[in-house]
Amino acid sequence: MGHIEATKSLAVSPNALWDTIGDLSSWDKWFTIHEKWLTEPPAALTEGTALTAKIVMLGMANKIEWTVEKVDAPTSLTLSGTGMAGVKCRFDFTVTPDGDGSQFSVAGDFEGALIKGALGKAVEKDGAKQLDKTLAQLEALASAAA
């Protein structure tokens, strides 16, 4: 299993941050592994919602059938999904107040026949790089919207 995670203090209020995370139409602008939705996403996130997306890691695309496992606005969101070649993944997003801003954490787990050994390590390395970019882009987008 591959695992990636990152936490960063952002100069954005928890509500502004949550508004950006909850706006599924903005995900291609901040969540770097997310390339696009393959089906029209709903206006609001609710538990049990099914979403279909194209993600890209290591330059390889995969179609993921996401299910919203948990939504606790404005503090947490959990998605789990399955993709081609038996890939399974889960992402947890957490927002906590931090002074005038927020602390944002994201953790992702990946498993499947292809995500083992050297390829699993490469996925983790690529994912960690993408999370750094994700956090910067999320902060910029949420700040502009606030």
Secondary structure, 3 states (H helix, E strand, C coil): CEEEEEEEEECCCHHHHHHHHHCHHHHHHHCCCEEEECCCCCCCCCCCCEEEEEEEECCEEEEEEEEEEEEECCCEEEEEEEEHHHCEEEEEEEEEEECCEEEEEEEEEEECCCCCHHHHHHHHHHHHHHHHHHHHHHHHHHHHHC
